[in-house]
Structures are given as structure tokens and as C-alpha cells.
Amino acid sequence: MNGKFMKTAIASVLAVSALGFQAAAPTNAAEGDFNLTIMHTNDTHANLDKIANRATLVKQIRAEHPNNLLVDAGDVFSGTLYFNTFQGQADLEFMNLLKYDAMTFGNHEFDLGSTAEGHAALGEFIGGADFPFVSANVNVAKNPILAPLDNNTYTKEFENGEIYNGIIKVIDGEEVGIFGLTTEETVAISSPGTVEFSNYITAAKEAVAAFQAAGVNKIVALTHLGFDDSKTYDNDQLLANAVAGIDVIVGGHTHTKLAAPVVNNTHGEPTLIVQAEQYNNFLGQLDLTFNEAGVITSHTGKLHEVGKAAADAEFTAKLKPYADEIAAIKNQSTGAVAKVALNGGRGITGVRASETNLGNLITDGMLATAKTIDPETTIAVQNGGGIRASIDAGDITVGEVLTVMPFGNALAIMELTGTELKAALEHSVKDYPNEFGGFLHVAGLKFTFDPSAPVGSRVTDIQVDKNGKYKKFKEKDTYKVATNTFTAKGGDGYAPFAAAYADGRVSEPGNVDYEMFIDYIKSLKEVNPQMENRIVAKTPALSKSCEKRKATPAPDCVGSR
């Protein structure tokens, strides 16, 4: 009996009893070492154009390593036209063909939860899967679509197309426990509705105890927590520090490129953490050797660049009907032409950390639509995480717009006090200069903030547009602010907006974001948005070269005052 089992044996029996574990008589460990290869993906976000290349890699690795697993750490949903058009069914066909062994939920799997159909697309995805879903801290009991698929247990007798806390896979006579964890932040950054999320540390300890009580000493956690995400919620490093008995953490959520496994020895035996970046750019491969006690004695790990592999002919043929339909949609023109490139990128000058011309254009269009519904609306805000791509100069196609705004968020108009609005702007810049999906782009106001000041006291000046002239903002005044329903309900942690929503101070006209955007750009004489110093990060002083270029500031000068 290995050390990590001995320490928790008694507690394990109690935990298993409480959780209703479907126990089977444990098999005897094979003599000698056990080799296992784990292939892993995460945060693919419906990027299917290179799926045939991934297939080639999977087939090659399986041929070389017969003891293998293929798993996904979540966020297959949302991100490209493949998802907008097929709502996960295209991804599912290929995951089934690839013979995935298990998947956990990412936060984006719950993006459609606020629609009239609830989680219908997610239910169809799970129900059609030729593999099980695992998550020990997701409770779907209150959701009428997902609840019938749920099995609140750990078991070796699992079925494909259903949800479990964890499963036991038998590989060459050896038992491997696999459980899942999904970030509690999902409540703030997606639309889970009645789906609930419990503490990941507590859930992980229960999972390990359950597996160990069943005699399983090789344990894999599929996690959508993030490698180094905010400690306020959860991350893989904190998980490894807090929970003994996990051998491998296959992670997602932060889109982290871990070129080699990260080894955590907090508990005296190695816990390996791996993650394969994003968007089907890489397929992870982790080769392991366990001794008879279930301890990893050697390992190698690497990321295969998917695009460099040859495309599998079978998968190429099966992708073609989907790709043809997507190409037709992409090629439809909106009738508008961008005079300049529209910046929806990442990084310090991107949509999650600074003003961009695309953020300005989107909020201008949102505000224009909101004013036709409620003329008292004076401000619009858009979360940077809802802007997913840039648009090149030239003809703007429907496909480009849908790629920028893939979530189909609807318009909401909030009635806020000045105090609530200021608190929201403080929340927007709390992580600066680090990226934050909740970073707000604005129309109808401009503000300055001091990054060197304490969080919560950074915003130094706010001005509101009144009839074409900026006037001093007043905390005692009331403002009508347009945004999307995700943000209005408190998404990205916007407590002031959530409070207004709970108070009934939010109207939901229902206009969809990409449709508003298309209507707006078609109404313009020319699509030529500029940087307007709507959001200014205060610095000690501009350099002399920047002073000379105030009229047309260069990228290295924009955002300074």
C-alpha cells in the first residue's frame, strides 16, 4: 500500500460512503512498472480547420504507445463560425472519431445558458458524445436539460454521453482514476443559470479519497481552473499544493503554453501539471512510468505543433461539408468597408487592457441602437473579453463580424447611480497593466486612471458626453448605460451591475450584438474609427517625442497623459 493511500484510507471509506461510489472489486496491480501516455487538448474553441492534422498526430501516438488516454480540459464551445453555425455538433463528430476518453466542462460550455433553450446545445453535445464528461464540483441537478444525464458518483461502470464526478478506466489491466474540476468563476464569466459550482479543493479531496478507497493509485485531474489564474477563485498550482494524491493535472482555461510538464513535489510524490495552449495549435503528449505503488518514477512531456503535421485524408473529407458552409458565410459582405484595420487583439495595446478603435466602434454602435430605444441612454460599455478578433482594412464580411462577436450577446440598458458607475470603472482597471476580460470599452464618456494607485482608487477623472460636449461626471447623478446582458447581470464580477439587475433597473430590448454592429457600420459614411483618449492610463509625463505627436499619437504614446 503506497503512502498517499495509507494516509487517507479511513477518511476515504467515509467519503466514498457519503458520495455513493459504485464500488467494484479492485483488480490486482500488474507486476512491475506501468507505462501510460496521456494525449491532451484544451481551449480549442471550435477551431476545426486543423482537425485533420490533429487526427494524424493522435493516430501516430496511439500506434507508438498502446497504453494511452486522449482527454480534453474544456472550452470546446464558442469562438469561431463553426460554433456559431453548428453549436458544438461539428466538434463533437470529430471528437467521437478521435475516440476521446473523457472531457471536463470549461466555462464556455455554459455560454448559451441564458437563451430561451437554456443548455439545449450543451445537452445535445453531452448526450451525443462517445465518451463521458467528468466534473467533481459541477452540480447540474437543478437544470432540467442536464440533470437526466448526471450520475453523482465515481465508477468503473460508466456510460458514454453521461456526466460523472469521476470514472475509472482500465488500461492493460491497470486502473486509472479520472475526475474533473471547473472554475467557480464560471458563474461570473459565463451563463450557467441553475448549474452550481462547489469548492474545487474540497471536491478534489473527495475525488482522491473515493479513488483510493477503491484501490486506485493512479489519478488524473482534468481541470478548467487555469495554470496561474487569480487566487481569488482557483488554479492548478494551488490545487497541487492543497491536495495530495493527484498524479497528473491536465489543465485549461488560461490558454497557457507549458512546453514541458511542471513538477510539484509538495506532498513528497510528484504531481505533474500540463496544458496545451489554445485553439488546436498544439496536441499535448505526456509519457509516464508508474511503479507498483502508483508513484510516477519517470516522465517526458511535449507539445506537438498541430499545423506541422500532415492532414489525415479521412478527416479532411469529413470536414469539407462544414468548411464549405462556413466559407459561404464568411464571404458574405456586410456592405461596409473599413478604412483602417480594427484592433481586437490581445496584449497591452489590445482589447483587454486598453482603448482600441474597434472597442470604440462597437460601443458607438451599441449606444446608437440604445438611444433609438431609450433616448435617455448616454453611455455604452463593452467588456473586452467579448471582442474576440481584429478586422482587417477593406470589405467587412459577416464572417469577420461573427468571429469578433461569437457569443450572440443581447442589448441591456442599465440605470446606474454615478457611484455605481465609478465603482464599475474601478473594477475595469483593477488588473492593469495585466489583461482582464472585463476591461470596459466606453462610448459617451472618457476617464483617466492612475495605475500606480491602489486598486479601487485608480480612477482620477470621469467626464460624460452631454449633447456633444464632455461635462464633469457627478456621483450623485443617475445615468442610463447600455451594455450586453452578460455584463449587465454581473458578468466578469461587476457587482454594481448585478445589484442594478437585481433591483429591476435593467431593461433588455433583445437586440443582438453582431446585428447592431452590422446595422451601425452600414449606416456610416465611412468606417474609420480612431483612438480618442477615451481611456487614459496616467503616467508621470509624456516624452518630448510624444508631445510633438499629440495630434496623431503613435501606439507608444496613446494612453499616456
ABEGO torsion letter per residue (X at the ends): XBAAAAAAAAAAAAAAAAAGBBBBBBBBBBBEBBBBBBBBBBGAGGBAAAAAAAAAAAAAAAAABABBBBBBAEGABEGBAAAAAAGGAAAAAAAAAAGBABBBBBAAAAAAAABAAEAAAAAAAAAABABBBBBAABBAAABAAAAAABBBBBBABBBBGBBBABBBBBBGGBBBBBBBBBBAAAAAABBAEABBBBBAAAAAAAAAAAAAAAGBABBBBBBBAEAABBAABBBAAAAAAABBGBABBBBBGAGBBBABBBBBAAAGBBBBBBBAEBGGABBBBBBBBBBAAGBBABBBBBBBBAAABBBBAAAAAAAAAAAAAAAAAAABBAGBBBABBBBABBEAABAAABBBAAAAAAAAAAAAAAAAABAABABBBBBAAABABBBBBEBBBAAAAAAABAAGBBBBBBBBBAAAAAAAAAAAAAAOABBBAABBBBBGBBBBBBAABBBGAABABBBBBBGGBBBBBBAABBBBBBBBAAAAAGBGGBAAAAAAAAAGABBBAGBBAAAAAAAAAAABABBBBBBAGABBBBBABBBAAAAAAAABBBAAABGBX
